[in-house]
């Protein structure tokens, strides 16, 4: 849990900003359901017997150059191009564990690289040289090919050819996006930060890249009419869990955020309203 050291100070020094931040949460309307209780009641129960399980990949006999594991079906789908602000380079592909979105306006993403500038991986080298990249979200239907992009090929050898994945043109960056990907982000490099080992002073252990998403690509059958929600049932994203382990996302739950004024209306809730104490 992250401690919030600034909330009380903000409320004291700029109460209007604090109230605006609280009110904005109501206007975001994260809950898309008019009657959430009714929708939730219609859903299957929580699986209490679910156990962690490691299965075969969808295509255990996948070979280099094969591409996706869906027989080319994903290549037949069109993509929607989204501007997030609307009312002869060497390229490479690589999977990343350290990737996260950290801001929505502007859309900011972080990518972590092992090793320092002096031992930069191909992706980091290209990102620094060109200032551009494309972040492609990995889905089940090309997991084997995506994993194969981690092959230790010499610099200058194309992972596109080795994996069988297909490049598709972008609008604002020169790098290609993966056509098989349901969701891709064109990115511009904002900054990098190199880290040094605590245990071995002088050894550079990693680089953080801060990237602005300047254009999105979403497969047209995966996005809603308002172009602001991607269907996870179609995206079916894969996550890296360390080592050679990947995770599938095949189940989810929805929990609306509580509103303080509404949640504390019942009398039995009044005893729970207490001031903060030091250390909390």
N, C-alpha and C positions, 0 to 999 in steps of 0.2 A: 504494500500500500504506500502511496506517495503522500508525504506530509505536505500540507499547504501552509506555507509560512506567510503568504501575502494577502490572504483573504480578509483578515481582521484589519490589517493596515489599510487596504484599499477601501473598506467600508467606512473607516474613520476619516480618511483623507479625501475620498471622492465618492460619497454615498450614491450620487446619481449614476456613476459608471457601474457601481456594484448592482444597483437595481436594474439598469439596462441589461447587464449580463444575465441576470436571473430571468428577466422578462423575455429575452431573446430565445431562451430555451423553449418557451411556450410556442413561439412563432416558428421554430424549426419543424415542428410536427413530425418527430421521428416515428411516432406510431401511426401507421397508415390505415388502421382499422377504426371505424366509428364505434364499434362495440367489441372491444378486445376480449372481454370475458366470454362472449358468445363464440368468438372465433377460436379462442383457446380451448373451450369446452368441447369443440368438435374435433380436436386433434388427438392423435394416439397418446397413451400414457408414456411417461418417462420410462425408458428401458433400464430397470434396476439390475437386470441380469447381463447387461452388456459388458463384455470383457475385451481388454486389449488383445488384438490378434494381428499377426503378420501373415499376409496371404501372398500368393504368387502375383507377379505383375500381370496386367491384362494380356500382354504378349511376351511370354517367357522366352520365346525363340527369336525375339527381335534382333535384327542384324544392322550393322552400319549401313547407312544410306537408305534405310527403309522408310524413314519419316514417321508420320503418325501411325497409331495402331487402329485407326477407324476406317481403313480402306480408302482413304481420300475423301470421306464425306465432309470433313470440316473445310476442305478447299472449295467446296461447292457453295458455301455460304458467303453472303455479302456482309460487309462491315459498315457501320455508321461512323462518320467522322465528326468529332465533337470539339469545338473550340471552347475551352473552359471559361472564357471571358465574354462569350457571345450573349446578348439579349438578342576523283579516283583515289578515295581513302581506303585504308586497310580496315576490314571489319572482322568481328568475331562474335561468337555466342558463348555464354557461360551461365551455369545456374548459380544462384546466390542464396545463402541462408540469412545473411544480415541485410534485410530490406524492410523498410517501413515507411508509411505515410505519416507525416508529423504536422501538417497544416493543410487547411482547405482553401484559403484565399490569401496568397496564391497557393496552388497545390504544390506542396513541398514533400519530396521523398528523400530518404537517406539510404545509402548503400555502403556496406562495410567490406573492405578488402583486406585479406591477410598479407602481411609483409609491408615494408616501407616503400618509399619512392625509389630507392636504389635497387629494389628487387621487384619492381612493379609487374603485376600480371598483365596479360594482353589487354584485358578490358579496361583496367585503370590507365594503362599507357595510352590507349586510344581515346579514352574519355578526357584525359588531360590535354592531349594533342589537338583534339577537335572541339572540345567543349560541348559535345553532344552525345546522346545515347538514346536507346529505346528500352523501356522496361516492359517485358512481356510476362504476363501472369501464366504460370504453367497449369494446364488442365490435364485430366486423366488421359484424354485421347492422344496426347503426344509425350507422356511422361518418359518413356524409354528414350526417345530421341532427345528430349531435354536433358536427361541425365548424361547422354553420350556427348553433349557439348563440353563436359568436364574433362574429356580426353586430353592427355598431355601431348598434344600435337605441337610441332615446332611453330614459332612465330611466322605468320604468313600463310600457313596451311588453312584452308577454308573448312570451318565446322559445318557450314551449310551443306557442302557436298558430302562430308562424312556422315552426317545425321539424316540427310534426306529431307530436312525441313525446307520450306519455301519462303524466300524473301518477298516482301511486298513493299511498295513505295510509301514514303511518309510525305508530309507537307512542309513541316518547319525544320526538319533535320535531315541530313544527308544519309544517315544510317537507315537500314531497312528494318521493318518490323517483321515478326514471324507471322506468316499468313495463317497458320494453324491456330494461333492464339486468339482466344475469344475477346480478351481485353489487353490492349497495349497502350503505353504512355510514351509519347515523344518527350524527351527531356533535354534541358539545357543546364550545364554545370554552373553552379553558383559559387561553390567554394570547396576546398578540401582541407582536412586536418590530419596530420600524421601523429601517431602515438608511439611512445617509447616504453619499453619494458620496465616495470618496477623492480623485477627480480634480477634483470641483467641490464644495468644502465648502459646506454649507448646503443642497444639493440632496438631497431625499429620493428614493431610488431604488427602495425595495422594502419590503414588510412580510411577515414570517413569522408565520403563524398556527399555533398548536399546538392540536390537536383530539383529544378523547377519543372513540373509537368506543364508543357505548353500546348499540347493537343492530345486528345484521347481517341482511341479506335475501339469500338465495341461491336461485336457481331450482332446483326440486326434482330435476330431471334432471341437475343439474351437481354435486351434492354426494354424498359417500359416506354409508354408513349411520351411521358414527360422527359425522357432521357436523363433520369437521375438515379435510377435503381437498376442494378444488374441482378438477374435471377441466378442465385447460387446453385439452383438445380441444373442449370445449363452450364454455368461457369465451371462447376465441379473442380475447384482449385486444389492443387497439391501443395503440401508444406514440407519443408526439409526439417527433420527432427534431430539432426546430428549424425555424423558418421555416414553410413550408406542407407539410413532409414528415412523414408518419406511417409507422410500421413495423408489420408483421404478425408475430404470434408463431405459427408453424405447425410448429415443430420444437424438440425439446428433448433433453437428455441428463441422465442421473443419475450422480452420482459420490459414493459413500459417503464419509463423513468417516473418516480413519484414526484408529485408537486407538494411542496411543504405545506402550503395553506390548506390544501384539500386533505392531505394525509393526516394532519394533526387536528382536524375539526372534531372528531369524536372525543368525548370527555375522557375515555380511558387512555387516550394518547397524551393528555396533558402532562402527566408525571414524567414523560420521556423528554420533555422540553427543558433542558438544563443548560446552563452556561458552560463554556469550555473551561477546563482546568489546565494548569500548567503541565506540559508534557504530552497533551493530547492534540 
